[in-house]
Amino acid sequence: MARVMKSPGMAAVVGIAIWLGLAIAAGPGSGSGLAQATTPSATPERTCAPPVAATPENDRMPTERDLHLIEAARGGDAAAVERLLADGASVSTQDATGQTALIAAAWGNHLNVACALIAAGADVNIQDETQQSAYLVATSEGYLELLNVTLDAGADVRSLDSYRGTGLIRAAERGHFDIVARLLETDIAVDHVNRLGLTALLEAVMFGDGGPRYVETVRLLLAAGADVNLADSNGATPLAHAQQRGFTEVAALLETAGGR
């Protein structure tokens, strides 16, 4: 491209525009340079009103209105949620699986509904029978705006899922580098080990595909001080896993950081 554009001016501008269009169209996986293209963007603006404390309910039995609130939240019906809240539906009610309206809304990434529920006093840390909370759902599903909302509402970054894993481990496993970057701004434990004997760094290598999203995830974890040689329960290090899987870019990052 540089040999074609011999002089500045409109031709250069057009050439650059074409190059950018091709780069954008290529998307993830089109080359090592994409690790730079996937650098996390600025944290989205937070849109929720400040939460209020929920009124204690003394473990009262759920009403039909309460259960309708959970279903409306699951479907993302903001108007119905607002109406049911105005009619006195409880944000603390849990259904047969332990889900609250907020957890149900979180799975669908229904941000407006989540905001309304949090403003009404919904607890972002309540977990259902599978130990999912609105906060933990945001980390595993890659919902950055929802994550910010839950953090603003007091999400406990030390809370653990059913594998005794943190939100950081969940995000790293799926290559949600933007979620990883946001969590690393908190005091979350970068080297926490879950009940499988794995850290966020190990999961990013072992369960990733070695592509740009995982390269960026590994880079962020290493920059945050993750122990590059903390091995799994079988004694295999992140570098050993990367080499076994043929992840050359990931292996290069690990080696540069002192991986063995």
C-alpha positions, -999 to 999 in steps of 0.1 A, spaced: 0 0 0 29 24 8 44 18 -27 10 28 -43 6 61 -24 36 80 -37 23 115 -28 2 130 0 -33 144 -5 -67 130 -12 -53 97 -25 -35 91 8 -67 98 27 -87 74 5 -60 47 9 -60 50 47 -98 49 47 -97 17 26 -70 2 49 -91 9 80 -122 -5 64 -104 -38 56 -89 -39 91 -123 -35 107 -140 -60 84 -112 -86 92 -123 -87 128 -107 -110 155 -83 -137 143 -69 -119 112 -34 -115 126 -12 -107 156 -17 -70 151 -53 -74 164 -41 -77 199 -36 -39 198 -70 -34 180 -87 -52 209 -73 -29 236 -102 -22 261 -121 10 253 -130 36 278 -153 24 306 -189 31 296 -208 58 314 -228 44 343 -265 50 340 -281 38 372 -295 59 400 -279 53 434 -293 22 451 -314 24 482 -316 -1 510 -343 -26 507 -369 -27 534 -366 -58 556 -394 -83 549 -390 -109 576 -388 -137 551 -424 -133 540 -438 -157 515 -436 -146 479 -467 -132 464 -480 -137 429 -469 -101 422 -433 -108 434 -431 -138 410 -444 -118 381 -417 -93 388 -391 -120 383 -407 -131 350 -410 -95 338 -373 -89 346 -363 -121 328 -381 -109 297 -366 -74 299 -401 -58 302 -390 -25 319 -425 -10 319 -440 -41 337 -411 -40 361 -417 -4 370 -454 -10 374 -449 -40 396 -424 -22 418 -449 7 421 -475 -19 432 -452 -32 460 -435 -62 444 -404 -73 464 -370 -71 448 -357 -96 473 -380 -125 464 -363 -156 451 -380 -182 429 -378 -220 432 -342 -219 418 -331 -190 441 -332 -164 413 -342 -129 421 -356 -105 396 -321 -89 393 -304 -122 386 -330 -130 360 -325 -96 344 -287 -100 344 -288 -131 323 -305 -112 296 -283 -81 300 -314 -60 306 -296 -30 318 -326 -7 323 -344 -33 342 -314 -40 364 -310 -3 371 -346 0 382 -343 -30 405 -311 -18 420 -326 16 426 -354 -1 444 -329 -19 467 -320 -51 449 -289 -68 462 -262 -74 435 -245 -101 457 -275 -124 463 -267 -158 448 -291 -184 435 -289 -222 440 -261 -224 415 -242 -196 432 -248 -171 404 -253 -134 413 -260 -105 391 -223 -95 395 -210 -129 387 -233 -132 356 -219 -100 343 -183 -113 346 -189 -146 328 -212 -132 301 -190 -102 292 -216 -75 301 -193 -46 309 -220 -20 315 -238 -43 338 -206 -50 356 -200 -13 362 -236 -10 375 -231 -39 400 -197 -26 411 -213 8 417 -240 -9 438 -215 -27 460 -206 -59 442 -182 -80 463 -153 -89 441 -143 -116 466 -175 -135 460 -171 -170 445 -191 -192 421 -198 -229 425 -162 -237 414 -149 -213 441 -137 -191 413 -137 -153 412 -153 -131 385 -118 -126 372 -113 -163 365 -147 -165 348 -139 -136 325 -104 -148 317 -117 -183 308 -139 -167 281 -115 -141 269 -135 -111 281 -105 -89 281 -126 -57 288 -141 -74 319 -107 -85 330 -93 -49 326 -122 -35 346 -119 -61 374 -81 -55 377 -90 -19 386 -105 -33 418 -88 -52 446 -97 -86 432 -71 -113 438 -53 -119 405 -38 -152 416 -68 -167 433 -69 -205 428 -103 -222 423 -113 -257 434 -100 -270 401 -65 -257 410 -66 -230 384 -59 -193 383 -73 -167 359 -40 -169 339 -41 -207 336 -78 -206 325 -71 -180 299 -44 -203 284 -61 -237 289 -96 -228 278 -88 -202 253 -80 -205 216 -48 -185 216 -64 -157 195 -64 -119 200 -89 -118 228 -69 -143 249 -36 -127 240 -49 -95 254 -63 -112 284 -30 -128 292 -12 -95 286 -35 -77 311 -31 -104 337 7 -104 335 8 -66 336 -13 -68 368 13 -91 384 -1 -125 378 23 -152 389 35 -165 355 49 -198 369 20 -207 393 13 -242 380 -19 -262 380 -26 -292 403 -6 -314 380 24 -291 380 20 -277 345 27 -240 341 9 -216 319 38 -217 295 37 -255 293 0 -253 284 6 -226 258 34 -245 241 14 -278 242 -15 -260 224 7 -242 199 -3 -207 211 29 -189 199 18 -154 208 6 -164 243 38 -184 248 59 -154 238 42 -132 263 47 -158 291 84 -163 282 90 -125 282 74 -124 317 98 -151 329 76 -181 323 93 -215 325 
